[in-house]
């Protein structure tokens, strides 16, 4: 995965442009409404989705696997945010807790165990009553079912990019015990779910059997 993204960012640089995703704008509105002061963005890339948060006075930290992407982010933002170099699979990179976490178009690139660990790791780094927002590709995309079947609802269309496609049931299965309270559909360049969770007081899902 590291080689895949390093090659992609080296070859294509700011491949998605600098305009933030619709989900980033919606999440910014939600975070501002809830007075969120600092957030973590796992898989921050070159930082296009950090812009709306920074512009609204929210302190941003990120995690990124590609050194090239981090260099691009530094070119655009200087020292406005701290980015940890490494895979989200190796979270946490610090013991700090955040008011909010925004994870865009990342979780569906992981396998079942990796997705579970990412959700748990993000939840663990939330402050009490903090929010985490994920976006995930849905089965409504035209590419669902194409390519090589890896496991249930997971396909590899391009070498190195294995994608798990969500439906409402799988969102509930993976997020229910992490304070899931809202699922909305957002049309980016493909159909996505915007998944919102809130950390409950004195609740530790890892203790569930």
Helices and strands as residue ranges (DSSP letters): H 2-12, H 22-33, E 38-42, G 48-50, H 51-54, E 59-64, H 67-77, E 82-85, G 88-90, E 98-103, G 107-109, H 112-124, E 126-137, E 148-151, E 154-158, E 161-164, H 168-175, G 176-178, E 180-187, E 191-198, G 205-207
